[in-house]
Amino acid sequence: MSKTAIVRDHRFLEHRTGSDHPESPQRIEAIYNMLERPEMVGRFATIEPRLADKAEILLVHSPAYLKKVAATATRAYTALSPDTIASSGSYEAARLAVGGLLQAVTKVGSGCYANAFALVRPPGHHAEVNRAMGYCLFNNAAVAAAYARKVLGMARVLILDWDVHHGNGTQHIFEMDNSVLFFSIHQYPHYPGTGSFTETGLGRGEGFTVNLPLARGYGDSEYASILHALLPPMAAEFKPDIIIVSAGFDPHEKDPLGNMRLSLAGFAALTRCLMEIADACCDGRIVMVLEGGYDIRTIGDNVKAVLDELSGKTKCRVSELADSASAKKVHYTLKRSVNVHRRYWKCLSHPLDICCANKRFQI
Ligand SMILES: [Zn+2]
């Protein structure tokens, strides 16, 4: 049995966004071409996607919004927002993206596979309850988390969003919910403008939204160091049943829509860090879903770096990478975050030991 499964389908190419749109079918074509390389063929199980039911989409979206997206199937092109274009094939692709991810969550949840990566489009994390935004139609990760809770009966879901843009839609959908921990690391200030340290959730959900806004220019070792210091203790306290990852590849150093400096090693490190957390908390259960990533030349190799980790072909040494981080950048981010979240999390009530750039410090 393959340890790692993927979701892929040619119908994702039928979501057409017009010429010169960054979220183009070529993105997923590049990823699927990578999967056809001789060294990749046969390494992963394939999970067949299905069309999500309307009731499943309504777990997070409003009926009026679902109707609005469904109506796009009868027209050549519809602008759902200034930057979110739907073609006649988009509604089917969007339902298939949700359904593919739900299949992956179901199969990983039941132990058929250790982990999975849904290589789907359109992306989802900017989509709000009642509107499209930022190239996103339905919020794939949010529907999957709601489905894991309400249909599969899981008690708690951790969503980690490493796309370079803040996942405003996912945050808003779960901001009052203490059963979904939304943890986002992103460039800030940047599109869509949300995701500051002080956005921590509302009501019963207070403390269950964790934002790590980073200034431009953070690289592999800083991402690894920050995540490695903060997420394992918080996850151990939260005790998720599954980890869903909004995996965007736009923090890559060559991406046209971001200003971060991640390389293949950084994506491998983020993946390994999450695998270690999942092994400790939830029998290794991780399901990733593709969000952004707009450099067609590198997106295939970025996804490969993640799949190589997920399947155990490579094993990134996260702490070694984290040790070479800029102490100044790491210290600032962790201190701000810990100061905000110390009141909600017992694990942050005692000092965190950080080691980077050969210096040790406590926060
Ligand atoms: Zn993005």
Residues whose N, C-alpha, C, O or C-beta is under 5 A from the ligand:
A	BS01	ZN	D163 V164 H165 G248 D250 G292
